[in-house]
Structure formats: C-alpha cells, structure tokens
Amino acid sequence: MIMLRIEPGLFSALRAGFEAAACDDDAPISPKLISRLRQALADAAAAAPPRRPILVMLESVAELYALGDCFSVGGEGHPRVTGAQWEAINALIDQAAGAAAS
C-alpha cells in the first residue's frame, strides 16, 4: 500500500491533469487501471477533512507510476495546472516511488 499526502491545491491539480489524460482515447494506461485510480482519488476526496492534506491510498507501485504517467501527460500545459504545481506533483510522485523502492 502506498499513501500520498497531498495539499488540497495540489490535489485539485492532480485530478485535473489525471482526468485530462484518462479521458483521452489515447490514454497512457489501461481502462481498468484508470477506473481503480479514479476510485482512489474519489475516495481520498470524500474522506478529506476541509483544508487539510488529502491522503490518496494506492494499491501498488504500478498504480503510483500509472497515476504519474497520466498526470505528466494530462497536466503539462493544462489550464488548471500551473508549472509549479506540475513540478511539485511530479516530485511528490518521484519521492513516493523512491520510498516504495526502499
């Protein structure tokens, strides 16, 4: 199990970038994995206390990489994702991947 702790502003950007890539007919991951990640993001949003970090629970490193791939593709240049947010989220995913590999 992998847990991402994301500030609300970054979480909104993560979801926007993820959905931009996931809704594309040429999404970088399988529809089954997209469905699992959508559910993980929805569960995290539903359980989040107001103005507190959001905890996203992922089943595996494969899900983490898939989330990162979708965000990287969909978030780059997205109007609801700033350059700073894009960099921060990619760094967060890289950090989580490094911790999971340890």
C-alpha positions in Angstrom: 0.0 0.0 0.0 1.3 3.4 -0.9 0.0 6.6 0.6 0.3 10.0 -1.0 -0.2 13.0 1.3 -1.2 16.0 -0.9 -2.2 19.5 -0.1 -5.7 20.4 -1.4 -4.5 22.8 -4.1 -2.1 20.2 -5.5 -4.8 17.5 -5.2 -7.1 19.6 -7.4 -4.3 20.0 -10.0 -3.5 16.2 -9.8 -7.1 15.3 -10.5 -7.4 17.8 -13.4 -4.2 16.5 -15.0 -5.1 12.9 -14.4 -8.6 13.3 -15.9 -7.3 15.2 -18.9 -5.1 12.2 -19.8 -7.6 9.5 -18.6 -10.4 10.9 -20.7 -8.3 10.9 -23.9 -9.0 8.0 -26.3 -5.2 7.5 -26.3 -4.7 7.3 -22.5 -1.3 6.1 -21.4 -2.7 3.3 -19.2 -5.4 0.7 -19.3 -9.1 1.5 -18.7 -9.1 -1.0 -15.8 -6.3 0.9 -14.1 -7.9 4.2 -14.9 -11.0 3.0 -13.1 -9.1 2.0 -10.0 -7.2 5.3 -9.9 -10.4 7.3 -10.3 -11.9 5.4 -7.4 -8.8 6.0 -5.2 -8.9 9.7 -6.0 -12.7 9.9 -5.3 -12.3 8.0 -2.0 -9.5 10.4 -1.0 -11.5 13.4 -1.8 -14.6 12.1 0.1 -12.6 11.3 3.2 -10.6 14.5 3.3 -11.2 17.0 6.2 -11.6 20.6 5.0 -8.4 22.5 4.3 -6.3 19.5 5.4 -3.9 17.4 3.3 -5.6 14.7 1.3 -4.5 11.1 1.7 -4.5 9.0 -1.5 -4.2 5.3 -1.0 -2.8 3.3 -3.9 -2.6 -0.5 -4.0 0.8 -0.8 -5.7 3.8 0.9 -7.2 2.3 0.2 -10.6 -0.7 2.3 -9.6 1.6 5.1 -8.5 3.5 5.0 -11.8 0.3 4.9 -13.7 -1.0 8.0 -11.8 2.2 9.7 -12.5 2.1 8.9 -16.2 -1.4 10.2 -16.6 -0.7 13.3 -14.6 2.5 14.0 -16.6 0.7 13.7 -19.9 -2.6 15.5 -18.9 -1.2 18.0 -16.5 1.5 19.5 -18.7 0.1 22.7 -20.2 -3.3 22.1 -18.6 -5.1 25.4 -17.9 -5.9 24.3 -14.3 -2.3 23.1 -13.5 0.4 25.7 -13.1 4.0 25.0 -13.9 4.9 25.0 -10.2 2.1 22.5 -9.4 3.1 20.2 -12.3 6.7 20.2 -10.9 5.6 19.7 -7.3 3.3 16.8 -8.1 5.9 15.1 -10.3 8.4 15.5 -7.5 5.9 14.1 -4.9 5.3 11.0 -7.1 9.0 10.5 -7.7 9.6 10.8 -3.9 6.9 8.2 -3.2 8.3 5.9 -5.8 11.7 6.2 -4.2 10.3 5.5 -0.8 8.4 2.5 -2.1 11.5 1.0 -3.7 13.4 1.2 -0.4 
